[in-house]
């Protein structure tokens, strides 16, 4: 096993020499930097196991360095050092994720004890990830159906390898959860896990997101930035919606997969990276290839280990288990008492085909928890929010024999307001305007109908 690599950042040469000597005796690989500029340059190109960081530095101070590397996505463990420590400085360092705060002069025994605790904590994190993998309790991958058992077996096999994985599945099936399970079940589980939604990043920015950029490489590039590939080195990079990646980037991604090296935008140096790529798509990539929108050679490179996530309608027997799990979570997240599903409500949930898959079921269950006043969710409650399952449409979907007209009208009004809020991302003012209501009037209706909404920011 390689010796732990540590970077010591301090502007006092005698401290650099003393700490370096003490750590080398303990079999650490030691590197040093006397100011922020040197430190940031080394952190951008080298992966360290720990960073010893002085607070008082010329130019950019230690807290600013810590804030910058965290904003750049560098999660290297940090121990902060200071000869002028204050409670405020210690709290800020802790808030930014520093493992420990040591006051100077630093004794060798105290430093080694802090480093030992840090490595013990990192080992515990890795063990917890392994326990989560073995327990099989990853949200959304719950299920005892044959399709889910087969998927979990294939995930376990894929995790043991190091080849690229391509996950196929409809929206809402849990493709990202599969990618996370592959990472946590692999030998890379102790390394970083980065993700990028290829459909959510503008085409002119995706290269910078993946490969990083140098200062001045384009308008607004005021500082060097490490890309996803650098940050994921030693771990896993999840590329979601890879079928939406621009054509120009597809060729560059193929080169990285083949050569294992990247070049930052505006840079001239090739940087070696050790990254396992797990990609996902809800598109038919063979069809995209036929239509000239996706490279056949990239598809072949990504599709070494193919996995297909089944839609929920093909594993209906898992709905009760998933619904019970989401019921408990929704109650806890929304400060509601734990509720149960009546037999009729559960059968209604099982009868729906869920075009949005597990995500739609989760959203539906949370909506039921929020909008149902009692401790049992009845069939009528589920029917009000699942008109398709009841076989009706429009007003007939809300009709309940024997129920007063007032209650059925409230169901309709509640459903309309909830959908309007969702459409406007929970923004009450825009929702009120859309519905032709005064904001205060909408709030009163929401309160009367039991619709809980967080305050606008």
C-alpha positions in Angstrom: 0.0 0.0 0.0 1.3 3.5 -0.9 2.3 5.8 1.9 -0.2 8.6 2.8 0.5 11.8 0.8 0.3 15.0 2.8 0.7 18.6 1.6 1.8 21.1 4.3 1.0 24.8 3.6 2.8 27.3 5.8 4.9 30.4 5.2 7.3 29.7 8.0 10.2 27.6 6.7 11.2 26.2 10.1 7.6 24.9 10.6 7.7 23.3 7.2 11.0 21.6 8.0 10.0 20.4 11.5 6.6 19.0 10.4 8.1 17.4 7.2 10.8 15.7 9.2 8.3 14.3 11.8 5.9 13.0 9.2 8.6 11.4 7.0 9.8 9.4 10.0 6.2 8.1 10.2 6.3 7.0 6.5 4.3 9.9 5.0 5.0 11.2 1.5 5.4 14.9 2.3 5.1 17.9 -0.1 5.2 21.6 1.0 4.0 25.0 -0.1 4.9 28.4 1.3 1.9 30.3 0.0 -1.6 30.0 -1.4 -0.5 30.2 -5.1 1.8 27.3 -4.8 -0.6 25.3 -2.7 -3.5 25.8 -5.1 -1.3 24.8 -8.1 -0.3 21.6 -6.4 -3.8 20.8 -5.3 -5.0 21.2 -8.8 -2.7 18.6 -10.2 -2.0 16.2 -7.4 -4.2 14.1 -5.2 -3.3 14.2 -1.5 -4.6 12.1 1.4 -4.5 15.1 3.8 -3.8 18.8 3.7 -2.2 20.6 6.7 -3.2 24.2 6.3 -2.0 27.3 8.2 -4.5 30.1 8.6 -2.1 33.1 8.5 -0.6 33.2 5.0 0.6 36.1 2.8 -2.1 37.1 0.3 -4.9 34.5 0.4 -5.3 33.1 3.9 -5.9 29.5 4.9 -9.6 29.8 5.4 -10.0 31.4 1.9 -7.9 28.5 0.4 -10.2 26.0 2.2 -13.3 27.8 0.9 -11.9 27.8 -2.7 -11.0 24.2 -2.9 -14.3 23.2 -1.5 -16.1 25.3 -4.1 -14.0 23.6 -6.7 -15.2 20.2 -5.5 -11.9 19.1 -3.9 -12.8 17.1 -0.8 -9.3 16.4 0.4 -9.3 16.0 4.3 -8.0 19.2 5.9 -6.4 19.9 9.3 -6.2 23.6 10.0 -3.2 25.1 12.0 -3.0 28.5 13.6 -0.9 30.4 16.1 -3.6 33.0 16.5 -6.7 30.8 16.8 -10.1 32.2 17.6 -13.4 30.5 18.1 -14.8 32.2 15.0 -11.9 30.9 12.9 -12.3 27.4 14.3 -16.0 27.4 13.6 -15.6 28.6 10.1 -13.0 26.0 9.4 -15.3 23.3 10.8 -18.3 24.6 8.7 -16.1 24.3 5.6 -15.4 20.6 6.4 -12.0 20.8 8.2 -11.4 17.6 10.2 -9.4 19.3 13.1 -8.1 22.7 14.3 -4.6 22.6 15.9 -3.1 25.6 17.8 0.6 26.3 17.3 3.2 25.3 18.4 2.1 21.8 17.3 3.6 18.9 19.1 4.4 15.8 17.0 2.3 13.5 19.3 -0.8 15.8 19.0 -0.4 16.0 15.2 -0.1 12.2 14.8 -3.1 11.7 17.0 -5.2 14.0 14.8 -4.0 12.2 11.7 -4.8 8.8 13.2 -8.3 9.9 14.1 -8.8 11.3 10.5 -7.7 8.0 8.9 -9.9 6.0 11.3 -12.9 8.2 10.3 -12.2 7.7 6.6 -12.0 3.9 7.1 -15.3 4.0 9.0 -16.9 5.9 6.1 -15.8 3.2 3.7 -17.0 0.4 6.0 -20.4 2.1 6.3 -20.6 2.3 2.5 -19.9 -1.4 2.3 -22.6 -2.2 4.9 -25.1 -0.1 2.9 -24.2 -2.1 -0.2 -24.5 -5.4 1.5 -27.8 -4.6 3.3 -29.5 -3.9 -0.1 -31.6 -1.1 1.3 -30.7 1.5 -1.3 -33.9 3.6 -1.8 -35.7 2.9 -5.0 -33.9 -0.5 -5.4 -36.2 -2.1 -2.9 -38.1 -5.0 -4.2 -38.5 -8.8 -4.1 -39.8 -9.3 -7.7 -37.9 -11.4 -10.2 -36.9 -8.4 -12.3 -35.4 -6.6 -9.2 -33.6 -9.7 -8.0 -32.1 -10.1 -11.4 -31.1 -6.4 -11.5 -29.4 -6.6 -8.1 -27.4 -9.7 -9.1 -26.2 -7.9 -12.2 -25.3 -4.8 -10.2 -23.2 -6.9 -7.9 -21.4 -8.5 -10.8 -20.9 -5.1 -12.5 -19.5 -3.6 -9.3 -16.7 -6.1 -9.1 -15.4 -5.1 -12.5 -13.7 -1.9 -13.6 -15.2 -1.6 -17.1 -17.7 1.1 -18.2 -21.4 0.5 -17.5 -24.3 1.7 -19.5 -27.7 1.8 -17.7 -30.9 1.8 -19.8 -34.2 2.7 -18.3 -37.3 5.0 -18.5 -37.4 8.2 -16.5 -37.9 7.7 -12.8 -36.8 4.1 -12.7 -33.8 4.8 -10.4 -30.9 4.8 -12.9 -28.8 7.1 -10.6 -29.4 4.8 -7.7 -28.1 1.9 -9.7 -25.0 3.9 -10.6 -24.5 4.8 -6.9 -24.9 1.1 -5.9 -22.2 0.1 -8.5 -19.8 2.6 -7.0 -20.5 1.7 -3.4 -20.1 -2.0 -4.2 -16.8 -1.6 -6.1 -13.2 -1.4 -5.0 -13.5 2.4 -5.7 -16.1 2.9 -3.0 -13.6 4.8 -0.9 -12.9 7.2 -3.8 -14.9 10.1 -5.1 -18.2 9.8 -6.8 -19.0 12.6 -9.2 -22.1 13.0 -11.5 -23.1 15.2 -14.4 -26.5 15.4 -16.1 -25.5 15.9 -19.8 -28.9 17.2 -20.7 -28.8 19.9 -18.0 -25.5 21.6 -19.0 -25.4 24.1 -21.9 -23.5 22.7 -24.9 -20.8 25.5 -24.6 -20.1 24.7 -21.0 -20.1 20.9 -20.9 -16.4 20.6 -21.9 -15.4 22.8 -19.0 -17.6 20.9 -16.6 -16.0 17.6 -17.6 -12.4 18.6 -18.2 -12.0 21.9 -16.2 -10.4 25.1 -17.6 -7.5 27.4 -17.1 -7.6 31.1 -16.2 -8.6 33.2 -19.2 -9.7 30.3 -21.4 -13.0 32.0 -22.0 -15.0 35.0 -20.9 -15.7 34.6 -17.2 -12.9 32.1 -16.6 -11.3 34.1 -13.8 -9.7 31.1 -12.0 -8.5 27.7 -12.7 -11.1 25.0 -12.3 -10.8 21.2 -12.0 -13.4 19.3 -14.0 -15.5 16.3 -13.1 -12.9 13.8 -14.5 -10.1 15.2 -12.3 -12.3 15.3 -9.3 -13.5 11.7 -9.9 -10.0 10.3 -10.3 -9.7 7.2 -8.2 -13.4 6.8 -8.2 -16.5 6.9 -10.4 -18.0 9.4 -12.8 -21.8 9.1 -13.5 -22.9 10.6 -16.8 -26.7 10.8 -16.7 -28.7 11.3 -19.9 -25.5 10.6 -21.9 -27.7 10.3 -25.1 -28.1 14.1 -24.9 -24.3 14.8 -25.0 -23.4 17.2 -27.9 -21.7 15.5 -30.9 -18.4 17.4 -30.4 -18.1 16.2 -26.8 -18.8 12.6 -27.8 -15.5 12.4 -29.7 -13.6 13.9 -26.7 -15.3 11.6 -24.2 -14.3 8.6 -26.4 -10.7 9.7 -26.3 -10.7 10.0 -22.5 -12.2 6.5 -22.3 -9.5 5.1 -24.6 -6.4 7.0 -23.4 -7.2 7.8 -19.8 -6.0 11.4 -20.1 -7.7 14.8 -20.3 -6.8 18.4 -21.3 -8.3 21.4 -19.5 -10.0 24.0 -21.7 -7.3 26.5 -22.6 -4.5 24.3 -21.3 -1.7 22.5 -23.1 -0.8 19.7 -20.6 -2.3 16.2 -20.7 -3.4 15.0 -17.3 -3.7 11.4 -16.4 -7.0 10.3 -14.8 -8.1 7.0 -13.3 -11.9 7.1 -13.6 -14.6 4.5 -14.1 -17.4 5.8 -16.2 -21.0 4.8 -15.5 -23.5 6.3 -18.0 -27.3 6.2 -18.2 -29.9 7.1 -20.7 -33.7 6.8 -21.3 -33.1 6.9 -25.1 -32.6 4.1 -27.5 -29.0 4.7 -28.4 -29.0 2.3 -31.4 -31.8 4.3 -32.8 -29.9 7.6 -32.0 -27.0 6.1 -33.9 -29.1 5.3 -36.9 -30.3 8.9 -37.0 -26.8 10.2 -36.8 -27.1 11.7 -33.3 -24.8 9.4 -31.4 -21.4 7.9 -32.2 -21.4 4.1 -32.7 -17.8 3.8 -31.4 -18.7 5.7 -28.2 -21.7 3.4 -27.7 -19.6 0.4 -28.0 -17.1 1.8 -25.5 -19.8 2.7 -23.0 -21.8 -0.4 -23.4 -19.3 -2.9 -22.2 -21.5 -3.8 -19.2 -25.2 -3.1 -20.1 -27.8 -2.9 -17.4 -31.5 -2.4 -17.8 -33.7 -1.0 -15.0 -37.3 -2.4 -15.3 -40.2 0.0 -15.3 -42.5 -0.2 -12.2 -45.4 -1.6 -14.3 -43.2 -4.7 -14.8 -42.8 -5.3 -11.1 -46.1 -4.3 -9.6 -45.6 -6.8 -6.8 -43.0 -4.3 -5.4 -45.5 -1.5 -5.0 -46.6 -2.4 -1.4 -43.0 -2.5 -0.2 -42.0 0.7 -2.0 -45.2 2.5 -0.8 -44.6 1.5 2.8 -41.0 2.8 2.6 -42.1 6.1 1.0 -45.0 6.5 3.6 -42.6 6.5 6.5 -40.2 8.8 4.8 -42.9 11.3 3.8 -44.3 11.4 7.3 -40.9 12.1 8.8 -40.0 14.7 6.2 -43.3 16.6 6.6 -43.7 16.4 10.3 -46.8 14.2 10.0 -47.7 11.1 12.0 -47.1 7.8 10.4 -50.1 6.7 8.4 -51.2 3.5 6.8 -52.7 2.5 3.4 -56.1 0.8 3.5 -56.5 -2.4 1.4 -58.6 -0.5 -1.1 -56.0 2.3 -1.5 -53.2 -0.2 -1.9 -55.1 -2.1 -4.6 -55.7 1.2 -6.4 -52.0 2.1 -6.3 -51.2 -1.4 -7.7 -53.6 -0.9 -10.5 -51.9 2.2 -11.9 -49.2 1.9 -14.6 -46.9 4.7 -13.4 -45.5 6.4 -16.5 -43.1 8.2 -14.1 -42.2 5.0 -12.4 -40.8 4.8 -8.9 -40.3 8.6 -8.7 -44.0 9.1 -9.5 -45.0 6.6 -6.8 -42.8 8.4 -4.3 -44.4 11.8 -5.2 -47.9 10.4 -5.1 -47.4 8.8 -1.7 -45.9 12.0 -0.3 -48.9 13.9 -1.7 -51.3 11.5 0.0 -49.5 11.9 3.3 -49.7 15.7 3.2 -53.3 15.9 2.0 -54.9 13.1 4.0 -56.1 14.4 7.4 -56.5 11.0 9.1 -54.1 8.3 10.1 -55.3 5.9 7.4 -55.2 6.7 3.6 -58.5 5.4 2.2 -59.4 4.3 -1.3 -61.3 7.6 -1.8 -58.1 9.6 -0.9 -56.0 7.6 -3.4 -58.7 7.8 -6.1 -58.9 11.6 -5.8 -55.2 11.8 -6.7 -55.1 8.9 -9.1 -58.0 9.5 -11.5 -56.6 7.2 -14.2 -56.5 4.3 -11.8 -60.2 4.8 -11.1 -61.0 4.4 -14.8 -62.5 7.9 -15.1 -61.5 11.2 -16.3 -62.5 14.8 -15.6 -65.2 15.2 -13.0 -66.2 11.5 -13.0 -62.8 10.7 -11.5 -63.7 12.6 -8.3 -67.2 11.2 -7.9 -67.6 9.1 -4.7 -71.1 7.6 -4.2 -72.6 8.9 -1.0 -70.1 11.7 -0.5 -71.4 15.3 -0.1 -70.9 17.5 -3.2 -69.0 20.0 -1.0 -66.3 17.3 -0.2 -66.0 16.2 -3.8 -65.6 19.8 -4.9 -62.9 20.3 -2.3 -61.1 17.3 -3.8 -61.2 18.9 -7.2 -60.0 22.2 -5.9 -57.3 20.7 -3.8 -56.0 18.7 -6.8 -56.0 21.7 -9.1 -54.0 23.9 -6.6 -51.5 21.2 -5.9 -50.8 20.7 -9.6 -50.6 24.4 -10.1 -48.1 24.7 -7.3 -46.0 21.9 -8.8 -46.1 23.6 -12.2 -44.7 26.8 -10.7 -42.1 25.0 -8.6 -43.9 25.9 -5.3 -43.9 29.7 -6.0 -47.2 30.9 -4.4 -47.2 34.3 -6.0 -46.9 33.0 -9.5 -49.4 30.3 -8.8 -51.9 32.8 -7.5 -51.5 35.0 -10.6 -51.9 31.9 -12.8 -55.2 31.0 -11.1 -56.4 34.6 -11.0 -56.4 34.8 -7.3 -55.0 37.2 -4.7 -52.0 35.8 -3.0 -53.7 36.1 0.4 -56.8 34.3 -0.9 -54.7 31.4 -2.2 -53.0 31.1 1.1 -56.4 30.9 2.8 -57.6 28.2 0.4 -54.4 26.2 0.9 -54.9 26.4 4.7 -58.5 25.3 4.4 -57.7 22.4 2.1 -54.8 21.2 4.2 -52.2 22.0 1.6 -48.9 22.7 3.3 -46.3 24.9 1.5 -42.9 26.2 2.6 -42.5 29.9 2.7 -41.1 31.5 -0.5 -37.4 32.6 -0.4 
